[in-house]
């Protein structure tokens, strides 16, 4: 069985990026929308962290490998965004 971290890396740097473009661009758009709805400023890194939390809640509710893989991928994106700042 493939490592969860290797699978997450392949998604973040391959399939998902090819489907949706660079994570920063996508998360910047989401941050703007969420900021407007919530009434406070959110950063792209905030969006990544919130997505990690969503995956954790789903995992607590019902274990699925996808939750763990996606959480790891979102943590990687979160880390990269913090490093860029």
PDB file of N, CA, C and O in Angstrom:
ATOM      1  N   UNK A   1       0.853  -1.180   0.000  1.00  0.00           N
ATOM      2  CA  UNK A   1       0.000   0.000   0.000  1.00  0.00           C
ATOM      3  C   UNK A   1       0.898   1.242   0.000  1.00  0.00           C
ATOM      4  O   UNK A   1       1.898   1.310   0.715  1.00  0.00           O
ATOM      5  N   UNK A   2       0.516   2.201  -0.808  1.00  0.00           N
ATOM      6  CA  UNK A   2       1.284   3.441  -0.936  1.00  0.00           C
ATOM      7  C   UNK A   2       1.192   4.260   0.347  1.00  0.00           C
ATOM      8  O   UNK A   2       0.141   4.304   0.987  1.00  0.00           O
ATOM      9  N   UNK A   3       2.276   4.899   0.716  1.00  0.00           N
ATOM     10  CA  UNK A   3       2.316   5.786   1.875  1.00  0.00           C
ATOM     11  C   UNK A   3       1.307   6.926   1.709  1.00  0.00           C
ATOM     12  O   UNK A   3       1.151   7.484   0.623  1.00  0.00           O
ATOM     13  N   UNK A   4       0.631   7.255   2.802  1.00  0.00           N
ATOM     14  CA  UNK A   4      -0.315   8.379   2.808  1.00  0.00           C
ATOM     15  C   UNK A   4       0.395   9.668   2.399  1.00  0.00           C
ATOM     16  O   UNK A   4      -0.144  10.466   1.632  1.00  0.00           O
ATOM     17  N   UNK A   5       1.596   9.861   2.914  1.00  0.00           N
ATOM     18  CA  UNK A   5       2.331  11.098   2.605  1.00  0.00           C
ATOM     19  C   UNK A   5       2.758  11.144   1.143  1.00  0.00           C
ATOM     20  O   UNK A   5       2.713  12.202   0.514  1.00  0.00           O
ATOM     21  N   UNK A   6       3.168  10.010   0.604  1.00  0.00           N
ATOM     22  CA  UNK A   6       3.542   9.984  -0.817  1.00  0.00           C
ATOM     23  C   UNK A   6       2.324  10.213  -1.703  1.00  0.00           C
ATOM     24  O   UNK A   6       2.406  10.891  -2.726  1.00  0.00           O
ATOM     25  N   UNK A   7       1.202   9.642  -1.300  1.00  0.00           N
ATOM     26  CA  UNK A   7      -0.031   9.840  -2.064  1.00  0.00           C
ATOM     27  C   UNK A   7      -0.461  11.311  -2.026  1.00  0.00           C
ATOM     28  O   UNK A   7      -0.854  11.873  -3.048  1.00  0.00           O
ATOM     29  N   UNK A   8      -0.384  11.922  -0.856  1.00  0.00           N
ATOM     30  CA  UNK A   8      -0.735  13.337  -0.726  1.00  0.00           C
ATOM     31  C   UNK A   8       0.188  14.199  -1.576  1.00  0.00           C
ATOM     32  O   UNK A   8      -0.264  15.126  -2.249  1.00  0.00           O
ATOM     33  N   UNK A   9       1.482  13.891  -1.545  1.00  0.00           N
ATOM     34  CA  UNK A   9       2.456  14.645  -2.338  1.00  0.00           C
ATOM     35  C   UNK A   9       2.148  14.531  -3.829  1.00  0.00           C
ATOM     36  O   UNK A   9       2.225  15.520  -4.558  1.00  0.00           O
ATOM     37  N   UNK A  10       1.802  13.338  -4.277  1.00  0.00           N
ATOM     38  CA  UNK A  10       1.480  13.140  -5.694  1.00  0.00           C
ATOM     39  C   UNK A  10       0.242  13.944  -6.090  1.00  0.00           C
ATOM     40  O   UNK A  10       0.177  14.473  -7.200  1.00  0.00           O
ATOM     41  N   UNK A  11      -0.729  14.038  -5.202  1.00  0.00           N
ATOM     42  CA  UNK A  11      -1.930  14.815  -5.498  1.00  0.00           C
ATOM     43  C   UNK A  11      -1.636  16.316  -5.527  1.00  0.00           C
ATOM     44  O   UNK A  11      -2.035  17.023  -6.452  1.00  0.00           O
ATOM     45  N   UNK A  12      -0.936  16.781  -4.503  1.00  0.00           N
ATOM     46  CA  UNK A  12      -0.642  18.219  -4.396  1.00  0.00           C
ATOM     47  C   UNK A  12       0.231  18.683  -5.558  1.00  0.00           C
ATOM     48  O   UNK A  12       0.027  19.773  -6.093  1.00  0.00           O
ATOM     49  N   UNK A  13       1.187  17.874  -5.943  1.00  0.00           N
ATOM     50  CA  UNK A  13       2.142  18.279  -6.972  1.00  0.00           C
ATOM     51  C   UNK A  13       1.814  17.732  -8.356  1.00  0.00           C
ATOM     52  O   UNK A  13       2.562  17.970  -9.305  1.00  0.00           O
ATOM     53  N   UNK A  14       0.725  17.015  -8.483  1.00  0.00           N
ATOM     54  CA  UNK A  14       0.392  16.429  -9.771  1.00  0.00           C
ATOM     55  C   UNK A  14      -1.064  16.604 -10.131  1.00  0.00           C
ATOM     56  O   UNK A  14      -1.472  17.632 -10.671  1.00  0.00           O
ATOM     57  N   UNK A  15      -1.841  15.582  -9.823  1.00  0.00           N
ATOM     58  CA  UNK A  15      -3.234  15.512 -10.260  1.00  0.00           C
ATOM     59  C   UNK A  15      -4.057  16.743  -9.892  1.00  0.00           C
ATOM     60  O   UNK A  15      -4.705  17.333 -10.757  1.00  0.00           O
ATOM     61  N   UNK A  16      -4.039  17.136  -8.621  1.00  0.00           N
ATOM     62  CA  UNK A  16      -4.861  18.274  -8.197  1.00  0.00           C
ATOM     63  C   UNK A  16      -4.363  19.584  -8.804  1.00  0.00           C
ATOM     64  O   UNK A  16      -5.160  20.434  -9.201  1.00  0.00           O
ATOM     65  N   UNK A  17      -3.056  19.740  -8.874  1.00  0.00           N
ATOM     66  CA  UNK A  17      -2.516  20.964  -9.467  1.00  0.00           C
ATOM     67  C   UNK A  17      -2.885  21.035 -10.945  1.00  0.00           C
ATOM     68  O   UNK A  17      -3.194  22.109 -11.461  1.00  0.00           O
ATOM     69  N   UNK A  18      -2.852  19.898 -11.617  1.00  0.00           N
ATOM     70  CA  UNK A  18      -3.238  19.875 -13.027  1.00  0.00           C
ATOM     71  C   UNK A  18      -4.716  20.196 -13.201  1.00  0.00           C
ATOM     72  O   UNK A  18      -5.101  20.833 -14.182  1.00  0.00           O
ATOM     73  N   UNK A  19      -5.553  19.759 -12.253  1.00  0.00           N
ATOM     74  CA  UNK A  19      -6.994  20.005 -12.344  1.00  0.00           C
ATOM     75  C   UNK A  19      -7.367  21.437 -11.975  1.00  0.00           C
ATOM     76  O   UNK A  19      -8.186  22.061 -12.649  1.00  0.00           O
ATOM     77  N   UNK A  20      -6.766  21.958 -10.904  1.00  0.00           N
ATOM     78  CA  UNK A  20      -7.226  23.222 -10.324  1.00  0.00           C
ATOM     79  C   UNK A  20      -6.220  24.363 -10.388  1.00  0.00           C
ATOM     80  O   UNK A  20      -6.556  25.496 -10.043  1.00  0.00           O
ATOM     81  N   UNK A  21      -5.007  24.089 -10.816  1.00  0.00           N
ATOM     82  CA  UNK A  21      -3.979  25.118 -10.871  1.00  0.00           C
ATOM     83  C   UNK A  21      -3.211  25.192  -9.560  1.00  0.00           C
ATOM     84  O   UNK A  21      -3.449  24.402  -8.647  1.00  0.00           O
ATOM     85  N   UNK A  22      -2.293  26.142  -9.471  1.00  0.00           N
ATOM     86  CA  UNK A  22      -1.478  26.270  -8.258  1.00  0.00           C
ATOM     87  C   UNK A  22      -2.353  26.530  -7.025  1.00  0.00           C
ATOM     88  O   UNK A  22      -3.276  27.343  -7.079  1.00  0.00           O
ATOM     89  N   UNK A  23      -2.064  25.842  -5.920  1.00  0.00           N
ATOM     90  CA  UNK A  23      -2.884  25.995  -4.710  1.00  0.00           C
ATOM     91  C   UNK A  23      -3.028  27.438  -4.244  1.00  0.00           C
ATOM     92  O   UNK A  23      -4.113  27.837  -3.820  1.00  0.00           O
ATOM     93  N   UNK A  24      -1.967  28.226  -4.312  1.00  0.00           N
ATOM     94  CA  UNK A  24      -2.044  29.603  -3.815  1.00  0.00           C
ATOM     95  C   UNK A  24      -3.133  30.386  -4.552  1.00  0.00           C
ATOM     96  O   UNK A  24      -3.910  31.103  -3.921  1.00  0.00           O
ATOM     97  N   UNK A  25      -3.198  30.259  -5.867  1.00  0.00           N
ATOM     98  CA  UNK A  25      -4.206  30.995  -6.635  1.00  0.00           C
ATOM     99  C   UNK A  25      -5.616  30.593  -6.213  1.00  0.00           C
ATOM    100  O   UNK A  25      -6.465  31.456  -5.992  1.00  0.00           O
ATOM    101  N   UNK A  26      -5.868  29.312  -6.102  1.00  0.00           N
ATOM    102  CA  UNK A  26      -7.175  28.813  -5.700  1.00  0.00           C
ATOM    103  C   UNK A  26      -7.518  29.257  -4.282  1.00  0.00           C
ATOM    104  O   UNK A  26      -8.632  29.714  -4.024  1.00  0.00           O
ATOM    105  N   UNK A  27      -6.570  29.125  -3.369  1.00  0.00           N
ATOM    106  CA  UNK A  27      -6.829  29.460  -1.974  1.00  0.00           C
ATOM    107  C   UNK A  27      -6.967  30.970  -1.772  1.00  0.00           C
ATOM    108  O   UNK A  27      -7.656  31.405  -0.849  1.00  0.00           O
ATOM    109  N   UNK A  28      -6.324  31.773  -2.619  1.00  0.00           N
ATOM    110  CA  UNK A  28      -6.522  33.231  -2.559  1.00  0.00           C
ATOM    111  C   UNK A  28      -7.966  33.583  -2.919  1.00  0.00           C
ATOM    112  O   UNK A  28      -8.574  34.441  -2.279  1.00  0.00           O
ATOM    113  N   UNK A  29      -8.511  32.928  -3.935  1.00  0.00           N
ATOM    114  CA  UNK A  29      -9.904  33.187  -4.316  1.00  0.00           C
ATOM    115  C   UNK A  29     -10.857  32.757  -3.201  1.00  0.00           C
ATOM    116  O   UNK A  29     -11.801  33.476  -2.872  1.00  0.00           O
ATOM    117  N   UNK A  30     -10.608  31.594  -2.630  1.00  0.00           N
ATOM    118  CA  UNK A  30     -11.456  31.108  -1.540  1.00  0.00           C
ATOM    119  C   UNK A  30     -11.351  32.059  -0.344  1.00  0.00           C
ATOM    120  O   UNK A  30     -12.365  32.384   0.274  1.00  0.00           O
ATOM    121  N   UNK A  31     -10.156  32.499  -0.019  1.00  0.00           N
ATOM    122  CA  UNK A  31      -9.965  33.416   1.121  1.00  0.00           C
ATOM    123  C   UNK A  31     -10.768  34.704   0.926  1.00  0.00           C
ATOM    124  O   UNK A  31     -11.364  35.207   1.878  1.00  0.00           O
ATOM    125  N   UNK A  32     -10.789  35.233  -0.278  1.00  0.00           N
ATOM    126  CA  UNK A  32     -11.557  36.456  -0.546  1.00  0.00           C
ATOM    127  C   UNK A  32     -13.054  36.218  -0.336  1.00  0.00           C
ATOM    128  O   UNK A  32     -13.742  37.043   0.264  1.00  0.00           O
ATOM    129  N   UNK A  33     -13.545  35.094  -0.829  1.00  0.00           N
ATOM    130  CA  UNK A  33     -14.965  34.784  -0.664  1.00  0.00           C
ATOM    131  C   UNK A  33     -15.318  34.543   0.795  1.00  0.00           C
ATOM    132  O   UNK A  33     -16.312  35.074   1.292  1.00  0.00           O
ATOM    133  N   UNK A  34     -14.512  33.746   1.482  1.00  0.00           N
ATOM    134  CA  UNK A  34     -14.778  33.463   2.894  1.00  0.00           C
ATOM    135  C   UNK A  34     -14.659  34.733   3.722  1.00  0.00           C
ATOM    136  O   UNK A  34     -15.424  34.917   4.669  1.00  0.00           O
ATOM    137  N   UNK A  35     -13.724  35.609   3.394  1.00  0.00           N
ATOM    138  CA  UNK A  35     -13.573  36.881   4.117  1.00  0.00           C
ATOM    139  C   UNK A  35     -14.838  37.722   3.983  1.00  0.00           C
ATOM    140  O   UNK A  35     -15.299  38.321   4.955  1.00  0.00           O
ATOM    141  N   UNK A  36     -15.394  37.764   2.781  1.00  0.00           N
ATOM    142  CA  UNK A  36     -16.615  38.542   2.557  1.00  0.00           C
ATOM    143  C   UNK A  36     -17.782  37.972   3.358  1.00  0.00           C
ATOM    144  O   UNK A  36     -18.570  38.725   3.933  1.00  0.00           O
ATOM    145  N   UNK A  37     -17.893  36.673   3.396  1.00  0.00           N
ATOM    146  CA  UNK A  37     -18.996  36.023   4.112  1.00  0.00           C
ATOM    147  C   UNK A  37     -18.816  36.140   5.624  1.00  0.00           C
ATOM    148  O   UNK A  37     -19.775  36.421   6.343  1.00  0.00           O
ATOM    149  N   UNK A  38     -17.604  35.927   6.104  1.00  0.00           N
ATOM    150  CA  UNK A  38     -17.350  35.884   7.545  1.00  0.00           C
ATOM    151  C   UNK A  38     -17.207  37.273   8.168  1.00  0.00           C
ATOM    152  O   UNK A  38     -17.442  37.445   9.364  1.00  0.00           O
ATOM    153  N   UNK A  39     -16.823  38.262   7.359  1.00  0.00           N
ATOM    154  CA  UNK A  39     -16.679  39.611   7.878  1.00  0.00           C
ATOM    155  C   UNK A  39     -15.330  39.892   8.500  1.00  0.00           C
ATOM    156  O   UNK A  39     -15.164  40.915   9.164  1.00  0.00           O
ATOM    157  N   UNK A  40     -14.358  39.011   8.305  1.00  0.00           N
ATOM    158  CA  UNK A  40     -12.986  39.270   8.738  1.00  0.00           C
ATOM    159  C   UNK A  40     -12.043  38.703   7.692  1.00  0.00           C
ATOM    160  O   UNK A  40     -12.399  37.817   6.916  1.00  0.00           O
ATOM    161  N   UNK A  41     -10.837  39.236   7.692  1.00  0.00           N
ATOM    162  CA  UNK A  41      -9.844  38.886   6.674  1.00  0.00           C
ATOM    163  C   UNK A  41      -9.285  37.482   6.896  1.00  0.00           C
ATOM    164  O   UNK A  41      -8.809  37.150   7.981  1.00  0.00           O
ATOM    165  N   UNK A  42      -9.353  36.676   5.856  1.00  0.00           N
ATOM    166  CA  UNK A  42      -8.747  35.345   5.885  1.00  0.00           C
ATOM    167  C   UNK A  42      -7.634  35.306   4.849  1.00  0.00           C
ATOM    168  O   UNK A  42      -7.733  35.923   3.788  1.00  0.00           O
ATOM    169  N   UNK A  43      -6.590  34.584   5.166  1.00  0.00           N
ATOM    170  CA  UNK A  43      -5.477  34.417   4.240  1.00  0.00           C
ATOM    171  C   UNK A  43      -5.604  33.064   3.537  1.00  0.00           C
ATOM    172  O   UNK A  43      -6.363  32.201   3.978  1.00  0.00           O
ATOM    173  N   UNK A  44      -4.862  32.882   2.448  1.00  0.00           N
ATOM    174  CA  UNK A  44      -4.845  31.567   1.817  1.00  0.00           C
ATOM    175  C   UNK A  44      -4.385  30.467   2.794  1.00  0.00           C
ATOM    176  O   UNK A  44      -4.882  29.342   2.739  1.00  0.00           O
ATOM    177  N   UNK A  45      -3.445  30.794   3.677  1.00  0.00           N
ATOM    178  CA  UNK A  45      -2.997  29.807   4.678  1.00  0.00           C
ATOM    179  C   UNK A  45      -4.135  29.458   5.637  1.00  0.00           C
ATOM    180  O   UNK A  45      -4.266  28.305   6.047  1.00  0.00           O
ATOM    181  N   UNK A  46      -4.959  30.446   5.997  1.00  0.00           N
ATOM    182  CA  UNK A  46      -6.130  30.173   6.846  1.00  0.00           C
ATOM    183  C   UNK A  46      -7.067  29.177   6.173  1.00  0.00           C
ATOM    184  O   UNK A  46      -7.606  28.281   6.822  1.00  0.00           O
ATOM    185  N   UNK A  47      -7.253  29.343   4.872  1.00  0.00           N
ATOM    186  CA  UNK A  47      -8.120  28.432   4.120  1.00  0.00           C
ATOM    187  C   UNK A  47      -7.556  27.017   4.178  1.00  0.00           C
ATOM    188  O   UNK A  47      -8.295  26.062   4.421  1.00  0.00           O
ATOM    189  N   UNK A  48      -6.262  26.879   3.959  1.00  0.00           N
ATOM    190  CA  UNK A  48      -5.643  25.550   4.004  1.00  0.00           C
ATOM    191  C   UNK A  48      -5.833  24.914   5.379  1.00  0.00           C
ATOM    192  O   UNK A  48      -6.147  23.728   5.476  1.00  0.00           O
ATOM    193  N   UNK A  49      -5.647  25.688   6.429  1.00  0.00           N
ATOM    194  CA  UNK A  49      -5.813  25.165   7.786  1.00  0.00           C
ATOM    195  C   UNK A  49      -7.262  24.764   8.047  1.00  0.00           C
ATOM    196  O   UNK A  49      -7.518  23.737   8.676  1.00  0.00           O
ATOM    197  N   UNK A  50      -8.199  25.558   7.574  1.00  0.00           N
ATOM    198  CA  UNK A  50      -9.616  25.205   7.734  1.00  0.00           C
ATOM    199  C   UNK A  50      -9.950  23.920   6.982  1.00  0.00           C
ATOM    200  O   UNK A  50     -10.760  23.118   7.446  1.00  0.00           O
ATOM    201  N   UNK A  51      -9.334  23.729   5.836  1.00  0.00           N
ATOM    202  CA  UNK A  51      -9.578  22.496   5.082  1.00  0.00           C
ATOM    203  C   UNK A  51      -9.015  21.281   5.823  1.00  0.00           C
ATOM    204  O   UNK A  51      -9.610  20.205   5.788  1.00  0.00           O
ATOM    205  N   UNK A  52      -7.876  21.448   6.491  1.00  0.00           N
ATOM    206  CA  UNK A  52      -7.330  20.377   7.335  1.00  0.00           C
ATOM    207  C   UNK A  52      -8.350  20.024   8.416  1.00  0.00           C
ATOM    208  O   UNK A  52      -8.629  18.849   8.657  1.00  0.00           O
ATOM    209  N   UNK A  53      -8.899  21.040   9.059  1.00  0.00           N
ATOM    210  CA  UNK A  53      -9.868  20.801  10.130  1.00  0.00           C
ATOM    211  C   UNK A  53     -11.120  20.110   9.611  1.00  0.00           C
ATOM    212  O   UNK A  53     -11.669  19.242  10.288  1.00  0.00           O
ATOM    213  N   UNK A  54     -11.578  20.479   8.422  1.00  0.00           N
ATOM    214  CA  UNK A  54     -12.720  19.806   7.818  1.00  0.00           C
ATOM    215  C   UNK A  54     -12.432  18.318   7.646  1.00  0.00           C
ATOM    216  O   UNK A  54     -13.267  17.473   7.967  1.00  0.00           O
ATOM    217  N   UNK A  55     -11.248  18.011   7.141  1.00  0.00           N
ATOM    218  CA  UNK A  55     -10.886  16.607   6.919  1.00  0.00           C
ATOM    219  C   UNK A  55     -10.767  15.846   8.244  1.00  0.00           C
ATOM    220  O   UNK A  55     -11.098  14.662   8.307  1.00  0.00           O
ATOM    221  N   UNK A  56     -10.298  16.515   9.298  1.00  0.00           N
ATOM    222  CA  UNK A  56     -10.218  15.876  10.610  1.00  0.00           C
ATOM    223  C   UNK A  56     -11.620  15.566  11.132  1.00  0.00           C
ATOM    224  O   UNK A  56     -11.861  14.481  11.661  1.00  0.00           O
ATOM    225  N   UNK A  57     -12.539  16.511  10.985  1.00  0.00           N
ATOM    226  CA  UNK A  57     -13.919  16.278  11.433  1.00  0.00           C
ATOM    227  C   UNK A  57     -14.524  15.107  10.672  1.00  0.00           C
ATOM    228  O   UNK A  57     -15.182  14.252  11.266  1.00  0.00           O
ATOM    229  N   UNK A  58     -14.309  15.063   9.375  1.00  0.00           N
ATOM    230  CA  UNK A  58     -14.825  13.939   8.591  1.00  0.00           C
ATOM    231  C   UNK A  58     -14.214  12.617   9.047  1.00  0.00           C
ATOM    232  O   UNK A  58     -14.904  11.601   9.136  1.00  0.00           O
ATOM    233  N   UNK A  59     -12.929  12.641   9.329  1.00  0.00           N
ATOM    234  CA  UNK A  59     -12.238  11.425   9.776  1.00  0.00           C
ATOM    235  C   UNK A  59     -12.768  10.942  11.119  1.00  0.00           C
ATOM    236  O   UNK A  59     -12.945   9.741  11.325  1.00  0.00           O
ATOM    237  N   UNK A  60     -13.019  11.871  12.029  1.00  0.00           N
ATOM    238  CA  UNK A  60     -13.566  11.503  13.338  1.00  0.00           C
ATOM    239  C   UNK A  60     -14.947  10.878  13.162  1.00  0.00           C
ATOM    240  O   UNK A  60     -15.303   9.933  13.868  1.00  0.00           O
ATOM    241  N   UNK A  61     -15.716  11.405  12.225  1.00  0.00           N
ATOM    242  CA  UNK A  61     -17.058  10.885  11.972  1.00  0.00           C
ATOM    243  C   UNK A  61     -17.017   9.497  11.332  1.00  0.00           C
ATOM    244  O   UNK A  61     -17.760   8.599  11.727  1.00  0.00           O
ATOM    245  N   UNK A  62     -16.140   9.334  10.339  1.00  0.00           N
ATOM    246  CA  UNK A  62     -16.086   8.071   9.595  1.00  0.00           C
ATOM    247  C   UNK A  62     -14.717   7.941   8.932  1.00  0.00           C
ATOM    248  O   UNK A  62     -14.388   8.695   8.017  1.00  0.00           O
ATOM    249  N   UNK A  63     -13.930   6.988   9.396  1.00  0.00           N
ATOM    250  CA  UNK A  63     -12.578   6.807   8.855  1.00  0.00           C
ATOM    251  C   UNK A  63     -12.623   6.461   7.374  1.00  0.00           C
ATOM    252  O   UNK A  63     -13.297   5.522   6.950  1.00  0.00           O
ATOM    253  N   UNK A  64     -11.886   7.245   6.608  1.00  0.00           N
ATOM    254  CA  UNK A  64     -11.661   6.959   5.195  1.00  0.00           C
ATOM    255  C   UNK A  64     -10.257   7.423   4.865  1.00  0.00           C
ATOM    256  O   UNK A  64      -9.831   8.499   5.284  1.00  0.00           O
ATOM    257  N   UNK A  65      -9.557   6.621   4.127  1.00  0.00           N
ATOM    258  CA  UNK A  65      -8.185   6.959   3.752  1.00  0.00           C
ATOM    259  C   UNK A  65      -8.119   8.338   3.086  1.00  0.00           C
ATOM    260  O   UNK A  65      -7.181   9.100   3.319  1.00  0.00           O
ATOM    261  N   UNK A  66      -9.099   8.646   2.273  1.00  0.00           N
ATOM    262  CA  UNK A  66      -9.140   9.925   1.568  1.00  0.00           C
ATOM    263  C   UNK A  66      -9.050  11.105   2.531  1.00  0.00           C
ATOM    264  O   UNK A  66      -8.398  12.103   2.223  1.00  0.00           O
ATOM    265  N   UNK A  67      -9.694  11.005   3.691  1.00  0.00           N
ATOM    266  CA  UNK A  67      -9.637  12.087   4.678  1.00  0.00           C
ATOM    267  C   UNK A  67      -8.209  12.334   5.139  1.00  0.00           C
ATOM    268  O   UNK A  67      -7.768  13.478   5.246  1.00  0.00           O
ATOM    269  N   UNK A  68      -7.499  11.258   5.407  1.00  0.00           N
ATOM    270  CA  UNK A  68      -6.131  11.359   5.912  1.00  0.00           C
ATOM    271  C   UNK A  68      -5.195  11.874   4.820  1.00  0.00           C
ATOM    272  O   UNK A  68      -4.349  12.733   5.071  1.00  0.00           O
ATOM    273  N   UNK A  69      -5.353  11.349   3.622  1.00  0.00           N
ATOM    274  CA  UNK A  69      -4.520  11.793   2.492  1.00  0.00           C
ATOM    275  C   UNK A  69      -4.744  13.282   2.229  1.00  0.00           C
ATOM    276  O   UNK A  69      -3.789  14.047   2.093  1.00  0.00           O
ATOM    277  N   UNK A  70      -6.009  13.681   2.159  1.00  0.00           N
ATOM    278  CA  UNK A  70      -6.304  15.090   1.885  1.00  0.00           C
ATOM    279  C   UNK A  70      -5.817  16.001   3.009  1.00  0.00           C
ATOM    280  O   UNK A  70      -5.298  17.085   2.741  1.00  0.00           O
ATOM    281  N   UNK A  71      -5.977  15.573   4.270  1.00  0.00           N
ATOM    282  CA  UNK A  71      -5.485  16.383   5.396  1.00  0.00           C
ATOM    283  C   UNK A  71      -3.979  16.589   5.276  1.00  0.00           C
ATOM    284  O   UNK A  71      -3.480  17.692   5.498  1.00  0.00           O
ATOM    285  N   UNK A  72      -3.264  15.538   4.929  1.00  0.00           N
ATOM    286  CA  UNK A  72      -1.809  15.650   4.755  1.00  0.00           C
ATOM    287  C   UNK A  72      -1.474  16.608   3.610  1.00  0.00           C
ATOM    288  O   UNK A  72      -0.537  17.400   3.713  1.00  0.00           O
ATOM    289  N   UNK A  73      -2.231  16.534   2.536  1.00  0.00           N
ATOM    290  CA  UNK A  73      -2.008  17.434   1.408  1.00  0.00           C
ATOM    291  C   UNK A  73      -2.274  18.882   1.776  1.00  0.00           C
ATOM    292  O   UNK A  73      -1.504  19.772   1.413  1.00  0.00           O
ATOM    293  N   UNK A  74      -3.365  19.121   2.498  1.00  0.00           N
ATOM    294  CA  UNK A  74      -3.670  20.484   2.927  1.00  0.00           C
ATOM    295  C   UNK A  74      -2.630  21.010   3.904  1.00  0.00           C
ATOM    296  O   UNK A  74      -2.315  22.200   3.890  1.00  0.00           O
ATOM    297  N   UNK A  75      -2.089  20.137   4.757  1.00  0.00           N
ATOM    298  CA  UNK A  75      -1.014  20.566   5.665  1.00  0.00           C
ATOM    299  C   UNK A  75       0.232  20.955   4.881  1.00  0.00           C
ATOM    300  O   UNK A  75       0.924  21.909   5.237  1.00  0.00           O
ATOM    301  N   UNK A  76       0.515  20.218   3.820  1.00  0.00           N
ATOM    302  CA  UNK A  76       1.663  20.566   2.966  1.00  0.00           C
ATOM    303  C   UNK A  76       1.449  21.937   2.329  1.00  0.00           C
ATOM    304  O   UNK A  76       2.360  22.764   2.304  1.00  0.00           O
ATOM    305  N   UNK A  77       0.253  22.170   1.819  1.00  0.00           N
ATOM    306  CA  UNK A  77      -0.059  23.466   1.212  1.00  0.00           C
ATOM    307  C   UNK A  77       0.042  24.568   2.259  1.00  0.00           C
ATOM    308  O   UNK A  77       0.610  25.627   1.992  1.00  0.00           O
ATOM    309  N   UNK A  78      -0.502  24.327   3.441  1.00  0.00           N
ATOM    310  CA  UNK A  78      -0.434  25.301   4.551  1.00  0.00           C
ATOM    311  C   UNK A  78       1.023  25.651   4.855  1.00  0.00           C
ATOM    312  O   UNK A  78       1.377  26.825   4.960  1.00  0.00           O
ATOM    313  N   UNK A  79       1.858  24.632   4.995  1.00  0.00           N
ATOM    314  CA  UNK A  79       3.273  24.857   5.299  1.00  0.00           C
ATOM    315  C   UNK A  79       3.959  25.686   4.217  1.00  0.00           C
ATOM    316  O   UNK A  79       4.715  26.609   4.517  1.00  0.00           O
ATOM    317  N   UNK A  80       3.692  25.354   2.973  1.00  0.00           N
ATOM    318  CA  UNK A  80       4.313  26.105   1.867  1.00  0.00           C
ATOM    319  C   UNK A  80       3.908  27.572   1.890  1.00  0.00           C
ATOM    320  O   UNK A  80       4.729  28.458   1.655  1.00  0.00           O
ATOM    321  N   UNK A  81       2.644  27.818   2.174  1.00  0.00           N
ATOM    322  CA  UNK A  81       2.171  29.191   2.196  1.00  0.00           C
ATOM    323  C   UNK A  81       2.827  29.969   3.343  1.00  0.00           C
ATOM    324  O   UNK A  81       3.180  31.136   3.171  1.00  0.00           O
ATOM    325  N   UNK A  82       2.989  29.354   4.477  1.00  0.00           N
ATOM    326  CA  UNK A  82       3.669  30.013   5.591  1.00  0.00           C
ATOM    327  C   UNK A  82       5.120  30.300   5.258  1.00  0.00           C
ATOM    328  O   UNK A  82       5.649  31.348   5.629  1.00  0.00           O
ATOM    329  N   UNK A  83       5.759  29.390   4.570  1.00  0.00           N
ATOM    330  CA  UNK A  83       7.157  29.572   4.182  1.00  0.00           C
ATOM    331  C   UNK A  83       7.318  30.691   3.162  1.00  0.00           C
ATOM    332  O   UNK A  83       8.358  31.348   3.120  1.00  0.00           O
ATOM    333  N   UNK A  84       6.292  30.914   2.335  1.00  0.00           N
ATOM    334  CA  UNK A  84       6.346  31.978   1.330  1.00  0.00           C
ATOM    335  C   UNK A  84       6.172  33.361   1.936  1.00  0.00           C
ATOM    336  O   UNK A  84       6.598  34.354   1.346  1.00  0.00           O
ATOM    337  N   UNK A  85       5.544  33.438   3.116  1.00  0.00           N
ATOM    338  CA  UNK A  85       5.265  34.734   3.737  1.00  0.00           C
ATOM    339  C   UNK A  85       6.482  35.318   4.406  1.00  0.00           C
ATOM    340  O   UNK A  85       6.411  36.407   4.975  1.00  0.00           O
TER     341      UNK A  85
END
